[in-house]
Amino acid sequence: MAEDSDSDCIAFAIYGRLCNKLAFARPGDAAWTILSWDWEQFKNKWGPFEDAVYYKGQFYVVNSHGTVMRCRIPPVGSSEKPAAEVIAFGPPTDEWVWGNSRYLVELRGELLQVLRRQWESETKNGEQRLLTDGFYIFRLNTDHSAWDMMYTLGDHAVFLGMSTTVAVPASDFRGCKRNCIYFTDDYDLDRWCSDRGGGCDTGYCTLVDKRIEFLENVESYSRFSPPIWVFPSMR
């Protein structure tokens, strides 16, 4: 993940065996720079980082509890140290634990957190796999460092995926459904443990009636990377 400008870009990474470390690098850097923070900020709401987004000139990350941190990356030549700070704890959804995934995305200038709920279900070919069965959308309330529930995306659609989440005006793209979430299969365990790899948990959800449609005949034999969205005509 990086800024748009090639001459002044920043690459940002979530890494580590537990996905609990953050780092960035600029063109010409000999090594990655690691971000640091005070662990007491989390107040027992610590978990592996799940997604990152570049929003209003800064990087933001979300962990498995929905806690969001803002990452401070100083300008080149500054004596200021890079660091990260908690700006909001997660929405009150702790009762949904198994199979949840969280994503960050910008929509109409606001920062959204999307909670994807997944349950062990049987696919059409009889396999037991983790499948998506609902979404919850929250908007960051910057005045209160809290989250407000959202029930509609309006004319927009959100394409959800590991490090590839983006919101677009549906009316700008032929065939794109408004007020809809498109999602790819990014559950690691299925890719690593299933003979067929991942891919079965790919489809779209229409928010007006919460109906989920899975794409058929989608297979991904990659053990390394989940599917990603490609937008060849966004610019």
N, C-alpha and C positions, 0 to 999 in steps of 0.2 A: 504494500500500500504506500502511495507516495503523492506528493503535491503534483499539480499539473505541469508546472514549468520544468522543462528539461534542464535548463541552466541552473536552476536553484531548487532541485528536487530533494526530497527526503524520503528514504525508504524506512518503513516502520515494521517491526516484527514482534509477534508473540512467539515465545520459544520456551524450551526447557522440557524435561521429561514430564513434568506436571503442568505444563503450559502456564507457569507462574512467573515468567520473566518477560521484560520488555526491553527493546533496544531499537536504536535508529542509526542510520548512516547516511552520509552525503557523498556525492561524487568526489573521488579522490581520497576519501578516508582510507587509512590503512587497516582499520578495524571498526567493528560496531561499538557504539557507545551505549552502555547499559544505564537504564533509568533506575533511580532509587526512590524509596518512600518509607514512611513510618507505618509499620504493620499494625500498630494499635488503632489506626484510622478505621480499620475494617469492623471493629467491634463484633468479632465472631461471625461476620458475614463474608468470610474469606472463601474463595473457591478458584478453580482454574479460570483463566481468561478465555472467553469464547469468541469475541469479535472485536473489531476496531473500526473506527471511521474517522475520516478527516472532515472536521466540521468547523466552519468559521475560523480558519487559520490555525487550528489546533487538533491534535489527535485525542480521541476518546476511546476508552476500552470498557467492556462490560464483562463481569465474571458470572459464574454459574448461579450466584444468588441474586443477580440483577444489579449488583453494586457497580456504579459507573465512576471511572476515574478520568480526570483531565490531565494530559501529559504536557508538561512545560518543557519545550525544546528551545534553548536560547539561540540567538543569532550567532553567526560565525564570528569568532573573535571575542565573544562576550566571556567575562569571568564568571558569569552566573552558572550554577550547576544544573543540569537537567534533572527533573524530578516529576513525580506524579502525585496527585492528591484526589481523595474521594470527594465528589461533588453531590452525590445522591445515592442513597441506599435503594435496594430493589423494591418494586411494587409488592404489596402484601399477598403473595401467591405461594407461600411456603408449603401449602398443603399439596401442591403439585410438584413432586420431586422427581420421580422416575421418568427418564426419557425426555426431559425438557431441554430445549436449546434456546439461546438468546442471541439476538442480533440488534445492531444499531444501524439506523438509516436516517438521512436528512429528507424531510418533506416540507416543501414550502417554507424553508428557512427555520424549521423547528427540528429538534432532535427527538427521534422516536426510538423506543425499545420494543421489539417484537418478541413475544414469548411463544414458542412453538411447542405444543403439547403432543407427545407421542406415547403410544401404548403398544404392547405386544399384541399383534393381530395376525390373522391368517390371510395370506395372499390368495389370489385366484388360482394359483398352481399348488396350493396346499402347504406352502412353507410358513413357518412361524417367524415373522419379522417385525421389527419396530416400525410402525406406520403412524403418520401424522393424523391426528383427529381433531385438531382445533388450533386457533391462534388467539392471542390477546395482544392488543396494541396499546401502548402507553406513550404519552407525550410528556417531555420534561418540563416541569413547572419551575423555571429558573428563580422565581421570586421566593419559593418555599423549599427549594431543593427536594422536590417530591415529584410523583408521577400521577398524571390524570389519565383515566381510561378514555380511549378513543373507540368509536364504533363504526366509523366510516373513513375511507380514504378519498371520498369525493370522486373526482374525475381521474384520480391517479391509480396506478397499479404499482405494486411492490414486487420486485424479483428478489427472492430470498435464497441465499447460499453462503457457504463458508468463504468469508472475505470477499464476496462479490455482490453484496446486497445493494440495490439501487432502486429509487422511486422515479417513475416517469409519468408524464401526462398520457393517459391511455388514448386520448383523442388524436395524439400526434403519431400514433403507430397503428397501421391497419391490422386488424385482427386482435388487437390487445384489448382485453376486457377491463372496464373501469371498476373501481372498488373491489379489486381482486388481488390476491396474493399468489404468485407463482413460486414454487419451491422445488429444490433439487434434493436428492438423497445424500446427506452429508454425515450419516451415522457411521462412525469409524468401525465399530465392532462387526457390522455386517460385511464391510469391505474386507476385513482381515480374516474373518472366520468362515464366511459362506463360500462354497465352491463357485457360486455364480457371481460373487462380488456384490457390490451395492447396486443402486439404481432403481429399485422397485418403489421407493418412497419418493416419487417424483410426480408432480401434478399441480393443481391450482385449487384455490378456495375462494368462492364468491362470498363476500362478507355479508351481503344483504340477507341471505338465508343460511349462511355458514355451511353450505354444501361443498364437499370435497370431491374432486374428480382426479383419479390417478391416471397417468399416461400409461398406456399398454405397450408391451413389447419394448420396454426401455431396459437395457442391460448395460452394466458397467463392470468390466472385469479388472479394473485398476485396483491394486492394493495400496496405491500411494496417494492418489488424489481423488476427491469427489468431483462430480460434474461442476462446471462453472458456466455462468451466463456470458454470452458474447453479444455485444451491441454494435454491429458494424455501421449503423447509420445514425448514431446519436448526435453526431456533430455535423 
